Every structure is written in C-alpha cells, then in structure tokens.
Amino acid sequence: MYPKSKSRLNLYQLPLAGLQIRYLVILIALGITGPTVSGQQHTKDAAEFLPPSTALYVHAAKPAALIDTIENHEIVTHVLELEPVQKLMRSPQFAMFMLGKGLLETNIESSVIDALKTNMAGGLWLGLDAESGGAIVIFKSSDEAKLKRTIGQVLKFAATTAMGDGDQVPFKKQEYRDAVAADFGNNMLIARYQSWFMLSNKSGLVKKVIDNMHDETNSPLSDQNWFKQAIANRSDSDIWATLDLDAIRKKSGRGGNIFTGRTDNPGVELIFGGMLDALKHSPVATASVNIQEDIDFSIAAPFRTEWADEARDYFFGKDLEGRAPLVLQPKNMIASLTSHRDIGKWWLSKEDLYAENVIAQLAQADSQLSTIFSGMDFGEDVLGSLQPGIQVVIAENKYDEKYQPDIRLPAFALIGKLKDPKKLTRKLKIAFQSLIGFANINLGMSGQPQLEVETENLGDTKILASSYYYEDGTEEGLILFNFGPTIAFKGSNIVVSSTKDFAIELTKLMKTDAQGQSPSELEPNNTRIKIDGQMLHKILTDNIESLVVQNMLEEGNDREEARSQMDLVLLIADLFKEVGIDYDVTSAEMKLDLTIRFDDVSESKSSSTNRDE
C-alpha cells in the first residue's frame, strides 16, 4: 500500500472506483517506456507467446474500430444525456477526474481515446494461466516510437503527481531481457517488449511471455491441440474467446459441481441440465461477441450423442432432436420461455440426477402433492400426463375496476399438451378443484378472502376458473387482486394460468383441427427465451411507488434518494427493445445465442419527455 494523499489531486486514489479503473486502463494501454529493441517487429498473434498452460484466450482483433463503435453508439450518447449521469458528471469527484485527464492529455499531446486507439491498433488479448492462476492482458501498438515518447511523459506525470502529494513513486522500474517493466506492487506488473505491452498479476507469467517473444520458443498456446481445434472453427467477430475445459476440469475443486455434470438445484437442472453434460465432456468451448447497433453473444462447445446422460432424455429428446413448442404471442407479452422438456421424465429421474438430500426433499414433495391431487401420483399421473414441451408466458395483467392491487403483478401461465386428453381432462379438473380446496383452508386460517370455482365452456374450450369472493369491507390494494387461478383445456392443450382472462386469451391463439386435435408446431431450437424491454419497463413504471418503498426499507434511503435510484432503473430499462436467448444442441455442437436489441433512442427521448411533462 502506498501512503494516502494528504492534499491535491492523486491519480491513484480518485474517489470514484469506476473512474479509477478507467484511468488505470488508460495507463496500461499506453504501455511503459524503455529502450527500443532493434530487429524484426512482431506482427504475430499473442497465442504464439502465451504459455501452453493458458486455459482462457480472448482476442479483439480490431479494438480501435470497437472503441469507435462504442464511443459513437447512439445508446451510449443517450445514456450520457440521462439526468442521473449528468448529475454524476457535475460532481466534484468527476471534476477532479476531468482535471487529471486534461493534464494527462496535455503531457502526452493526444486525447486519451486517440492514445487508446493507437496503442491497441495491433490487437488486444487476455489470457488466463491454469498453472499459475495468473492473468495477463496484452496490447499491440501500431507506433512504437510514438509510444516511447508518449509513455515517458505518462510515467513522468504519474511520478510527479504522486511525489507532489508527498507519496512515493507508485511503481518500481525493472528490466528483463530486452523488456522494461513497472512493478506497481499488490500483484500488478506492466511490461513492454518492442511494441507489445503486458499487464499481469504474476511476474513469472510475464517473463514466460517475454521469453517466447524473444526466443520464439517451442510449445506456446498456438501449438496446443485444443487451441488448434478451437481456432479452426473461429468466427469473424469483434471479440472471440476460447476456454480449455479439460484444464478447468483438472482443477474442478475450484470450478465446483458444474464440471461433474450435476447440480443440487432442481430448477437449474430443469433449464440447464443438459448443458452440464457438455461441461463434463467437451474439450473446449468458444464464445464470440459482436457489437454494432445491437449486441450478439454466442457460446458453443463440441457435443456428441453418447455424451448425453440417459437420465437427461427429458432434456434432449430422442437422438437430441427435442424442439421447443411454437411460442404463443398474447398481447402485451412481457416474457416467454418455450422449451423441449419432458417434465414427467425429469421428475421420475430424480434419483439419477441429484444427491440424496435433494432426492429426499423431492420425495416428500411428491407425497404431499399426490395427496393434494386426490391420490394421483404426482410424477407418473400428473407430470407424466404431459407431452414433452412446455411454455411459460408472462403478460400484462387485467384488473377489475373495483379491486386494484397496490402491487401490479403480470399475468402468467404454464402451457402444455396432454398425452391422452379424453382420459386425463376430467381427472385434472377434479385435482384442480381439490387444490383450490386446500388453498381455501389456508386462506381461511389467515382471514383472507376465499376462492370459488366456476366451470365454463367457450366453444371447444373447457375452463375452470377460480375467483376470490370479496365481502363488504375487504381491505383495499390486496396482492390477491392480481390472481384468479384458472385451468383450461382445448383439444390436447392445457393451460394453467394466474387469471381467467389470460387463460381465455391464450386458448384463442391455439389451433385445433376438425377432430379437435392440436397440431404440434415447433421452434427450430431446444429452448427459446424472449423478454420485451418496453413491456418490462411499463410493469416497473406501474409499480414505481412500491419499488421506492421497498428500496427505502431495504437500503435505508430517504424517499428522494430511493426515487432517484428507481428512476435510473427505469431509464436503463427503457433502452432495451428485446432480449432473446436461443439454445440448441446437435450431435456435433451445443450452442447458446444471446441477442440484445436496443430501443429506438428518438422514441425513448420522446417518451421520457412526455413522462416529465
């Protein structure tokens, strides 16, 4: 630790942690001065210098272009115009930062952004070494001579600032072969070799890289079989990464249970269980990021049919061909999840999926649920009655004019298909009535309104809808006003919904043929998730007062501060148009794609202005 500044500006102790990081990145990007080495200038990929024990490799081939994209992105411009951000930029701390930035730019005779572009022009890399646990960041400058002049001024400026505040120079200069380094202590070292620059928490890792740069020694990362396999399938992207899963599994004590192919969380297992098979067997994983108007992220790993655990047939389907049902699209939909999951098989496979303590908990739940469902075995008779493929749909709720809840929760529903609707519909209707009966016992014991069930036929749709019976003097704003548990049947389709209106809306979107059968329409993926950013923003807006009160209670903020924080959340949510996740698996590859679509900024500005007015 270096002594804290007693006065004046200290570049290494700025009050804003985020700005500290940004400032440090600037210094790192500029590199460190030292003698210019004669001879051939390296133009190779850093994979030819990283040690063979490197487990994670990340590469941005054109960071200067990426900086341009981010700097000029209309979303970034819009965020900088937001009042909470403007307020931060008017703070004394930010003024101190801008003063330091201005002094730095005066000394280096360049803007920080231009310096970053120049000194990252040849590429940016990150490596993690499994052997030492070290991390290293590498930059390639396009102008070594200019860098030498510039960085001399940077380090002189940093040393002068620290000594002017009564501190020691915050680094020690070192030399190793033809490289020069600055050791900042606390496991942080910056080094330069020709036009290559390195930042690491392990000096030994930096020395290995410099040795490979100097000697072009054998067996670097680029010669490793797992890396060759990954690089052969490299995609053209702004950022590309690959991970040696074999090396991670050897250190699985650090990685946790995911590399054993198991989890003790039933929810995680149901949604992500099959992916654990890839983490257990795949030799390598790759990822790519593209940032243009929107953001696209993809992660993939090799997969083989024989790697699919038999207990996870519920997840993959026969021969890995399981596909999600085509998602329904109700009005004002907030989010949806559609997935190929045989939840009956999943429940019955619990002995092969979980540890004994989890199995015992699920067995107890099975017994209790079987009682509620009138003696029907919950695993075989209830969940087992469903065909593979489930949907969860969330949308804006509708309310009775008289009964408005203080907290407005969205409507939600679980959608599936029955294997034998003629045989099972009646049993499930009786089970639903029994479930409402048990709920009424608990509601009565707590003095809450009771539920009553009504049966209704709408064409070929059978509906059992429950609603709360409100007597005179019922308390206002109850959260119960959000709900009216309902079950509906149409053809082989079954809908379990939080409200009657939502169940009816969903059944109207379902197709049936002349015989009343429901055709199976499928998505191209195993699992698909979508979130509508604007509808999510609306739900948050509807509940802003409740969120403010919750913030005050949990964070101890006053109303003004709590409202300011919630307004910032709303402003951020207002930027997103849609978030989508697609997961698929074949006999060759497992792949997950994440897409973030941003809303039209001009519309966001207009809506924000209207809200302010």
N, C-alpha and C positions, 0 to 999 in steps of 0.2 A: 504494500500500500504506500502511495506517495502522500506527503502531507497535504491537507486540505488548504485551499486558498484562503488567505485572510482578507483579501480585498481584490478589487479589479476583476477582470474577466479571466476565467480559467477554462480553456477549451476542453479540458478533460473532465470537467465537473459541471457541465451545464445542467440546470435543474430538470430539463425535460429529457426523460430516458430515451424517448424515441429519437430526439434530435442528437443525443449522444451517439446512438448507433449510426445515424445518417452521417454524422461528421466523421466517425471512425471509418466508415466505408469510403468516404472521400479520400482520407489519408491513405488507406490501404490501396485504393485504386491507383493513386499516384505513384506508388512504389517507394523505393529507397535509393538514394544516390550511392555511387561507388565508381570505381574505375571502369571505363568502357573496355570490354574484352574484345580483342581483335579476333578475326577468324569468321567462320560461317555463322550467320544468324539463323537460329532455329525457326522453322515455319511449320513444325510438326504439331500433331495433336498431343495434348498433355497425357493421354493414355500411354504414350511411349516413354514417359518419365515416371509415372506413378508406380509404386512398388507392386509386386504381384499379389500381395495380401490385401490390396484395395477391394473393398466389398461394395461400395457405392460410388458410382461415377455419374456426374451431372455435367452437361455441356450446353452452353448457349453460344451458338456459332456466330451470331451477329448481335452482340449486346448493344452496340451503338444504335442499330435500327430499332431494337426493342425499347431502348430508352426514348427514342423519338416517338414511337407508338404510344408509350405510356404518357409521356410528357404532353403530347398533343391530343390525347384521347378526350372526347367531349365529356365523358363521365368524370375524369379527373378534374377538368376545368369546372364542371358543375359542382363537384364536391368542394373545391376551393372557394366557391362562391357562397356556400352554405353559411348561415349566420353563426352556428357554433364553431365552425372552422375559422371564420373571420374573427370571432371573439378571441380564439386562441392566438391568432396572428397579431392581435393588438395587445397581447400580454407583454409584460416586461421581460419575461423569460425569452419569448420569441425575438424581441428586440435585441437582446443580448446575443442570441444566436445569429441574427442577421448582421450585427456588427462584426462578429468574429468571421462570418462568411465573407463580408465585404473586405475586411483586412486581408484575409487569405487570398482572395481573388486579385487584390492589388499587388500582393507579393508575387504571385505566380503569373501575373499578366494574362489571365484567362478566366473565363467563367468556370464554375465547378462542373456544370453539365458538359461543356466542351472538353474539360480535362478528363472527365469520365469516359467520354466517347473516344478520345484519342487513346487512352491507356487501356481500354477494353477492346479496341478495334480488332485485335487479332483473335479474340475469343475469351470466354470465361468458363472456368471449370471448378468443380467441387469434388473432392474425393474423401472418403472415409476409410480408414485403415483398420481392418478387423484385428490385426496382430497387436498393434499398439493402442488401439482405441483413439487414435489421433484423427483430426480433421484438417484438411488443407484446402484453401481457396487459391486458385491460380489465375492470373490475368496475363494477357499478351498485348504489349503496346505496339503501335504502328510507327513510333518515332522515338528511338532510344535516346538520341542526342537531345531532343527537346525534353524528354522525360528527365534526363540527368540535370539539366538546368533548372527545370521546374521543381523537382523534388528537393534539390538543395535549398531552395527558398522555403519550401514547406517545412522541412525539418528545422531550419534556422528560425523560422517564425514560431514553431511549436516550442523550441527550446527557450527562445527569448521571452515568450509569454509566460512559461512556467517559472523561469528564474525571476522575472519581474514581479511575480506574485509571492516570491520567497520560497518557491518549491524547487526541488531538484529537477534536472532534465529527465523527462519521463521515459527515456529509453537509453540503452547502452549499445554502442556500435560494436559489431563483431564482423569478422571476415572468415570465410570458409571456402577454400579453393579460389575460384575467381568470382565468388559471390560475396555480397556485403549484406549484413543483416542488422536490424534494430530490434533488440530484445526489450519489450515493454514490461516484462515480469508477469506474474499471475498467468503463466502458461499462454502467453501471446507473443509470437515472434513474426516479424515481417522481414522478408529477404528478397534480393534481386539478383538475377543472373542474366546478363545481357538485357534483353527486352522482356524477360519473363519475371513475374512478380508473385510472391507467395506469402500467404498468411496462414499460420498454423498454431495449434496449441501444443505441439510436440516438436522440439528442435530436431530430434532424431529423424522424424518423418521428412522434415525439410532437407536434411542432409542426404537422405536417400534419393529424393527427387533431384537435388543438385548433382549428386554422383551420376545419376542416369543422364542428366542433361550434358554433363561434362564428358563422360566416357562413352555414352551411348551403350551402356552395359546391357547384358542379356536379361531375358525373362521379366520385362516390365509388364504392366497390366495388359497392354495390347497383344501380348503373346499368349495370354491365358485362354484356354478353350471356352470357358463360359462367356468370356467377353467377346470372343470371335463369334460365338453363336448369337449373342445379342446384337452385335454391331451389324451382322449380316442382314438383319431384318429392321434396321434403323429406319425410322420415318423422317420425312422432311418436316421439321417443326422448329419453333422458336427456342424451346428448351427440350432437351432429351436426356433421359436418365436410365440407368440400368443398375440392378441390385443382384449380387451373388447370394442367392438363397441358401446354397449349400454351406457357405461360410457362416451365414447367420444361424443356421440350424446347429452348427457345431458349437455355437455359443448360445444355445437355446435357453440356458439359465438366465440370460439377460433378456431374451426375446419373449419369454412367457409361454403360456399353453398354446398359443395360436400355431406354433410350429410343430406341435404334436397332433394337430388335426382335430382338437377338441376344445370345447368351451363349456363352462358350467352355467351359462346364461341361456335359457330356452328361447328367449326372443331373438338373441343374436344367432343362435343355431338355426332357427326357422328362416331368417332372412339371409344370413351369410354363410351358413354351414358348409355348403359345397365349396366355397372359396377356400376353406381351411384345408381341403384335400389338395388344392394346388400349392398352398404354402408348405404342406407336408412333403410334397414330392418334386415340384418344379425346380429345376436347377437355377433358373434365372427369372427375373421379372423386369419389364421395361415400362417406361412412362414417357409421355410427351405432353407438352403444353403449347398451345397456340393462342396468342393474344392479338386480336385485331379489333373489330367493332365489338365482338363478343369474346368469351373465353371458352376454349375447348381443352379439356384434360382427359387423357386416356391412359389406362394402365392395363398391361397384358402379361400373361405368363403361358408358357407351353403347357399343354394338358394332354393326357392320354386316357382313353376309355377305362383301362384297367386301374387307373388311379382312383376312380370313383368308388368310394366305400359302399358296400351293399346296403348298409344302414341308411345311406343317403339317396336311395332310389326316389324317395319322396321329393328330393330337391331337383334332380337332374331329369327325371323321366326316363323312359326306355331308350337305351342307346344314346343318351344325352340329348334327346330330341324334344324335351319338355319345352313348351312355349306358353307364354302368358296369355290369358284370355284378352280379347279386344276390350280396351277400357271404355266404359260408358262416359258420356260427356254431358252431365247435367249443367243447367245454367248456373253461373256464378260459382263454378267449381274452384276450390282453393288448392286442393292437392289430391293426388290419386296414387295408389300403388297397385299394380297388377302383376301377378307372378304365378309361374307354374310351381305350385306346392301341393302335394298330396298330404294334407294335414292329418288325415286319419293314419296314414303310414308313419308320419312323423311322430305322432303320439305313441303309437304301438312300438316304435323303435327306440323308445327312451332308454331301455336297458343297455343298448349298444352305443348310445350317444353321450351319456352323462355319468358322472361319478355317483357313488352310492347315496350320498346325502341328497343330491338333486332328485334321484330316482325315488327316494322315499317321500320327498315333498310332492312330487307329481302323482305318486300312487295315492297319497292322502287326498289330493285334489280330485283325482279320478273317482274315489269313493264318494266324496261329498257331492260332486256334480252328478254322478249316477243317481243319487237319492233325489236331487232336485229334478232330474229329468225322468221322474216316475219309474225308476228302476232300469231304464235303458242304460246299457254300458256306454259310458261317455266316449271311450276310444273307438270301439267297434261299431256301436249303433248310431251315435250322434256324429262324431267327426268322420267315421268310416262311411257314412251315408253320402258324403260329398265326393264328386268327381275331382280329379286334380285340377287346380287352377282356382285362385281366389283373387278378389279385388277388394280394396278398401278405398272408398271415395269420401271426400270431405268437401262440403259446400256451405255457402251462406245459409243461415237458418231463417225460418219464418216464424213470426210470433203472433199470438192472439193480442188484439189491441188492448184488452183489459189486463193481461198478465205479461208485463215486460220485465225480464230479469235485469238486475244491475250489471251482471257479467254476461255478455252475449257470446255464448259458445257456438261454434259452427255445427251444422248437422253432419252426421257421419253414418256410414253404412258398410256392412260386410256383405259381399255378393259371391254366391257360388252356384253350382249346379248339382242337383240330386241324381244319384245313380238310378234310383227307382222311385220316381215321384208318386206314382199311384199307391205304392206300399208305404212310403215314408211321410207323405204330407200330413196325414191325419195324426200320426204319432208325434210329429214335431209340433203340430198345433196344440196338442194336449200338453206336451212338455213346456211349451211357451206359457200356457195358462198356469201350469204348476210353478214355473219360475216367477211369474208375477205374484202368485200367492205367497211365495216365500219372501218376495220383496215387500209385500204389504205388511207382513208380520214385523219386519224390521222397521218399516216406516211408522207403523202404529206405535211401536215401543218408544220411538223418538218423537212422537207427536207431530209427525209430518203428514201432509195430505196423502190419501190412499189412491191407488190406481184401479181403474175399472177397465175391462176389456170388452171391445165390441167387434163383431165379425161382419165383414162386408165383402160383397162380390162386385167387382168392376169388370164386366166383360169376362175374359178368361183369367182374370187375376183374383186370387183369394187373399184377403187381408185380415189379419188380427191386429188391431191397434189398441193400445192402452193409453189412457189419458188420466191426468190427476183430477180428482174431484175436489174442487175448491169451495169451501163453505164461506159464508159471510165472515168478514174479519180476517181472512187469510193474509198473512204478512206479505207486504209488497217486496218486489225485487228478488224473489227467491230464485236460486240457481236451478231449481226444479222446473221452472218455466221453460227451460231450454229443451226439455225432454218429453217424449211420448213414445216409449219403446214399442216397436212395431215389427211384425214379421209378415212377409208377403210371398206368395207363390204364383209363378206364371210359367206354364209349361214345366220344364225341368229346372227353371231358375228359382233360387231362394234369395230373399233379401232380408237381412236383419238390420234394422235402421233405428236411429235415435228418435226419429219422428215419423208420423204417418205421412205428412206431405212429401217428405223426401223419398219415402218408400214408393209412393204412387208415382212421383216424377221419374224415378229410376225404372220402374216396371214399364212405363210408357215408352222407354227407349229400347226395350228388349224386343227382339224379333221371335216370332213363333211361326211354324208352317201350318198347313191346313190340318194336320193331325195334332196340332198343339205342341209339337216338339220344338226344342230350342236349338238351332244350329250352333255349332262351335266355331266362332270366329276368333282367330289368334293373332297376337302381335308377332313380329319377327324375332323377339328377344325372349330370354328366360324370365327376365324381371325388368319392369319399367316403372320409374317414379317421376312424377311431374309436380311442380309447385308453381302456382301462379302468383307472381310477386305482387301484382296490383290488388288482387283479392286478399292476399295476406295483409297488405298494407291497410285495406279497408277494415278488416277484422281488428287489427291493432288500434286503428283510429276509433272504432266503435267502443273499445274498451279502455280508452286512454285514461279516464279518471280512475278506474280500478287499478291500472298498472301504476299510476302515480302513487296511489295509497299504498300499494304493495311495496314499491320502492322506498317510500318513507318508513315503513315498518321494518323492512329487511336491511336497508342500508343506513337508516338513521338520518336521512337527508330531510331538509325542510321542503315545503311544497314547491318553492321556486326552483330549487336545485333538482328535485325529483322530476318536475315537469320538463326542465331543460334537458335532462338525460333521456327522457322518453321521447321528446321531440326529435332528438338526434337519431334515435332508433327509427322513428317514423320516416325521417328524411332519407336515411340509408335504405330502408325497405322500399321506399318509393322509386329507387333507382333501378330495381330489378323487374324485368318483364316476366321471365320464366327461368326456372332451374330444372334441368332434366337429367336423370340418371338411367342409363341403359346397361344391362348386364346380360352377357350371353356366353355360352360355352359350347365348344365343338370337340371332336376327337383330336383336334390339333392345338386348340388355343382357348384360353379363358380370358375374357376382355370386359372391362368396365369403362364406360364413357360418361363423363360429367360435362354438361354444357350449361353455361350461364349466359343468358340473353339479357341485355340491358334495355330499359325502357327508353323511349324517345325523350331526350332531355328537354326539348322545347315544350313538350306536353307536360313534363314534370314541373317545369318552371311555371307554366300557366296554372296548373292545378294548385301549386304551392301559393301562388299569388292570390288565387281565388279563396283559398282557405284563410290566408292572412286577412283578406278584406272582409 
